[in-house]
Amino acid sequence: MLELTKHTKVVLEVPKEFLDSIFNELAQVREEIKSLRNTEKETSDEKEYVSKNTAAFLIDVSVPQISLYARTGKLKKHYLDGKNSVRFKREDVLNLLKEKKDNDNLEPGKQMRAKTSKRGMRA
């Protein structure tokens, strides 16, 4: 029996038809990989959406508060692939977070107005 080592060179005669079939199979595999990558891009769209729990975590509010935002139109509900679970666009949730932060920055002024009397003088 012939002993092969790391540096042994082997020369094989391979019919052209055989090589052509291998290259055709490789081309098919390449196309399948491309289609899988496109599928991954489509499923990455799901990453654009978050659950109620995740939305609540991102905005730092309770899950019922997220439901309230949905009922009042501050967040739009989405149902992916006919699933029963509600999802929200991550972008919408982050915009609501920004809006919430902007409103929180106004709070000190609201508190100041609450401390003033009817005539605008501090109590």
C-alpha positions as CSV (number, residue, x, y, z in Angstrom):
1,M,0.0,0.0,0.0
2,L,1.2,3.5,-0.9
3,E,1.9,5.7,2.1
4,L,0.9,9.3,1.8
5,T,2.5,12.1,3.7
6,K,1.8,15.8,4.1
7,H,4.1,16.6,1.1
8,T,3.1,13.8,-1.2
9,K,1.8,15.0,-4.6
10,V,-0.9,13.0,-6.4
11,V,-1.8,13.5,-10.0
12,L,-5.2,12.3,-11.1
13,E,-6.8,12.1,-14.5
14,V,-10.4,13.3,-14.3
15,P,-12.8,13.4,-17.3
16,K,-13.9,16.9,-18.3
17,E,-17.6,15.9,-17.9
18,F,-17.0,15.0,-14.2
19,L,-15.3,18.4,-13.5
20,D,-18.2,20.2,-15.3
21,S,-20.7,18.4,-13.1
22,I,-18.8,19.4,-10.0
23,F,-18.7,23.0,-11.1
24,N,-22.4,23.0,-11.9
25,E,-23.2,21.6,-8.5
26,L,-21.0,24.3,-6.9
27,A,-22.9,27.0,-8.9
28,Q,-26.2,25.6,-7.6
29,V,-24.9,25.6,-4.0
30,R,-23.8,29.2,-4.5
31,E,-27.3,30.2,-5.7
32,E,-28.8,28.4,-2.7
33,I,-26.5,30.3,-0.3
34,K,-27.5,33.6,-2.0
35,S,-31.2,32.8,-1.5
36,L,-30.6,31.8,2.1
37,R,-28.8,35.2,2.6
38,N,-31.9,36.9,1.1
39,T,-34.1,35.0,3.5
40,E,-31.9,36.1,6.4
41,K,-32.4,39.7,5.3
42,E,-36.1,39.1,5.3
43,T,-36.0,37.7,8.8
44,S,-33.9,40.5,9.9
45,D,-37.0,42.6,9.2
46,E,-38.4,40.9,12.3
47,K,-35.6,42.5,14.3
48,E,-37.2,45.8,13.3
49,Y,-40.1,44.8,15.5
50,V,-40.2,44.2,19.3
51,S,-42.6,42.6,21.7
52,K,-44.6,44.5,24.4
53,N,-42.1,43.4,27.0
54,T,-39.1,44.6,25.0
55,A,-40.9,47.9,24.2
56,A,-41.7,48.4,27.9
57,F,-38.0,47.6,28.8
58,L,-36.7,50.1,26.2
59,I,-39.0,52.9,27.3
60,D,-38.7,52.0,31.0
61,V,-42.5,51.7,31.5
62,S,-44.8,48.9,32.4
63,V,-46.3,46.5,29.9
64,P,-49.8,47.8,30.6
65,Q,-48.5,51.3,29.7
66,I,-47.4,50.0,26.3
67,S,-50.9,48.7,25.8
68,L,-52.2,52.2,26.7
69,Y,-49.8,53.7,24.2
70,A,-51.2,51.4,21.5
71,R,-54.8,52.1,22.4
72,T,-54.2,55.9,22.3
73,G,-52.3,55.7,19.0
74,K,-48.9,56.6,20.3
75,L,-47.7,53.1,19.1
76,K,-49.0,51.2,16.2
77,K,-49.6,47.5,16.6
78,H,-48.2,45.1,14.0
79,Y,-48.9,41.4,13.6
80,L,-46.1,39.5,11.8
81,D,-46.9,36.5,9.7
82,G,-50.4,36.3,11.2
83,K,-49.1,35.6,14.6
84,N,-51.4,36.5,17.5
85,S,-48.7,38.3,19.4
86,V,-48.5,42.1,19.0
87,R,-45.2,43.7,17.8
88,F,-44.2,47.3,17.6
89,K,-41.7,48.9,15.3
90,R,-38.4,49.4,17.1
91,E,-38.1,52.8,15.5
92,D,-41.5,53.9,16.8
93,V,-40.6,52.7,20.3
94,L,-37.3,54.6,20.2
95,N,-39.1,57.7,18.9
96,L,-41.6,57.4,21.8
97,L,-38.7,57.1,24.2
98,K,-37.2,60.3,22.8
99,E,-40.5,62.0,23.1
100,K,-40.8,60.8,26.7
101,K,-37.3,62.0,27.5
102,D,-38.2,65.4,26.0
103,N,-41.3,65.6,28.1
104,D,-39.4,64.6,31.2
105,N,-37.1,67.5,30.6
106,L,-40.1,69.8,30.8
107,E,-41.2,68.4,34.2
108,P,-39.3,71.0,36.3
109,G,-41.2,73.8,34.5
110,K,-44.5,72.1,35.2
111,Q,-43.5,71.7,38.8
112,M,-42.6,75.4,39.0
113,R,-46.0,76.4,37.6
114,A,-47.7,74.1,40.1
115,K,-46.1,76.0,42.9
116,T,-47.2,79.5,41.7
117,S,-50.4,81.1,42.9
118,K,-53.2,82.3,40.7
119,R,-51.5,85.7,40.2
120,G,-48.3,84.1,39.0
121,M,-46.5,84.7,42.3
122,R,-44.8,82.0,44.3
123,A,-46.8,80.7,47.2
